[in-house]
Amino acid sequence: MADSGTYARFETSEGNFKVRLFDKEAPNTVANFTGLAEGTRDGRRVVYRLTPGPFAAAAQWMGDVGAAWDRRLAALSAAVNARR
């Protein structure tokens, strides 16, 4: 069974390779790497700020999917209540 973790795939002129990102152990670093957050150094600290662009697209998608599921669940509830 394949590992369901987060991976980054690199395609280079020397060949392709895949790297596992440890999102549970280093969530801020993975968010920074994947473009969801931006890390800046403040002395010895790294300060992460969320990048709003990718989240806006994800929020739109989740809203669309959520609305579709709401319609499906309402239809299912109506069908179950009709059989009672």
C-alpha positions, -999 to 999 in steps of 0.1 A, spaced: 0 0 0 14 34 -10 21 60 16 -6 88 15 17 116 27 25 148 9 51 146 -19 68 171 -41 77 159 -76 107 174 -94 113 172 -131 149 180 -142 170 175 -173 189 148 -153 157 129 -144 126 130 -123 123 123 -86 98 125 -58 105 138 -22 82 132 8 73 163 27 67 157 65 36 177 69 28 163 104 63 169 117 70 202 100 36 217 89 49 253 86 79 243 65 56 222 42 31 251 39 60 274 30 74 250 4 40 244 -12 32 281 -15 5 283 11 27 303 35 57 325 33 85 322 58 108 351 68 137 351 92 135 373 123 169 367 140 168 330 149 131 327 144 112 319 112 79 338 110 53 322 87 24 342 71 -4 326 51 -6 334 14 -42 342 8 -43 334 -30 -43 295 -28 -68 296 2 -93 317 -18 -94 291 -46 -97 263 -20 -125 282 -2 -144 286 -34 -140 249 -43 -151 238 -8 -181 261 -10 -191 246 -43 -186 211 -31 -203 218 2 -234 232 -16 -236 201 -38 -235 179 -7 -261 200 11 -284 194 -19 -277 156 -19 -283 153 18 -315 172 16 -327 149 -12 -317 119 8 -335 132 39 -366 139 19 -366 104 4 -361 88 38 -389 109 53 -412 100 24 -409 63 32 -419 67 68 
